[in-house]
Amino acid sequence: MKKLNLAEITSLYIGVIMGAGFASGRECWQFFGVFGKKGYYGAAAATVCFVLMACMLTYIARSKKTADLGKLISPFDSRLADEVIGWILAIIYYSMIIAMTAAGGSLLYQQFGISKILGGLIIAVLCVLTVLGDFQRVSRVFRLMVPVLFAVGIITILLTIHADFPQSGAVEGYRPGRMSPVWPVSAVVFMAYNTIGMITMAGNCAVNAKDAKNAYGGAVLGTLCLGGLTVLLLRALLTDMAFSSGLDLPMLGFAGRLSPVLSMIYAAVLYGAVYSTGASTYYGFSTKLRSGAAKKWIIIGGAAAGFLLGLTGFKRLVEFLYPAQGYIGIAFIILIVINFFKESIKNKRTGENDA
């Protein structure tokens, strides 16, 4: 496999997190926007944690020379623990195909009035076709799509901030999610479930990087770009809080207020973001499946089931599924930190420093 450079690793980190919830503005509103200006504290704290976790995962993967989900998380010298943790994470990754098909359906419905069934079905099919390839195919998709996603996202956000839309409703008193009632908790949950999403990509980037410099540089730059984008996105959402609160996909709504043409472009870009996150997380799930004839049919059948479950609606999934993943992610993060220090101590004793 071709070794990854700094730019490629950066784009992979951005692509795996800049999915439907993020690029749409829905999750940024849910976790930060509802708290008004206090949400900036949460976004900044989450960014610092992102950078630290990306570096720790890179170190563990390079030290152990593996991208196996269980080994990246588990500090225990136990094959059973590795397998259990790996499968828990794989199930969480599987749940993302539910969220992404729901987001694809919501997007086409909000933008074009097209049935949510069709929008979700297209995402499911694209994810299956991508995952039936390998990491090379997934990384190639990201290298092509992420620069466009990032550029159009930044432009739309900056235009929204510059337009400075008048507030159309209340500027405070919005109800936080039941599982993230205050901004410090919300920041931790946001960081935790996004960390879950990037574990597979972080591990694969680390072991497939050209060298340690590219591995760590891409991890840091990718997470810093996401942190900066989160702050800008929050600023855009707060220009009209009532408008942001009322839509499944608030940034698509702002794009429509700016220009019909921009709205069409942003819809296409956002659909690409939905696909990129769906493909990467579903690939993470597929890595736990044994190779063989049955694997293909499990991937296809799993996507079909996820699509049907996704018909429950994206807004509801963001409020309940994402925080639930975040609380599970907190436990995983504790294990990753322990794993990191354990590997660091081991390498100091043996004099190894290639990680």
Secondary structure, 3 states (H helix, E strand, C coil): CCCECHHHHHHHHHHHHCCHHHHHCHHHHHHCHHHHHHHHHHHHHHHHHHHHHHHHHHHHHHHHCCCCHHHHHCCCCCHHHHHHHHHHHHHHHHHHHHHHHHHHHHHHHHHHCCCHHHHHHHHHHHHHHHHCCCHHHHHHHHHHHHHHHHHHHHHHHHHHHHHCCCCCCCCCCCCCCCCCCCHHHHHHHHHHHHHHHHHHHHHHHHHHECCHHHHHHHHHHHHHHHHHHHHHHHHHHHHHHHHHHHCCCHHHHHHHHHCHHHHHHHHHHHHHHHHHHHHHHHHHHHCCCCCCHHHHHHHHHHHHHHHHHHHHCHHHHHHHHHHHHHHHHHHHHHHHHHHHHHHHHHHHHHCCCCC
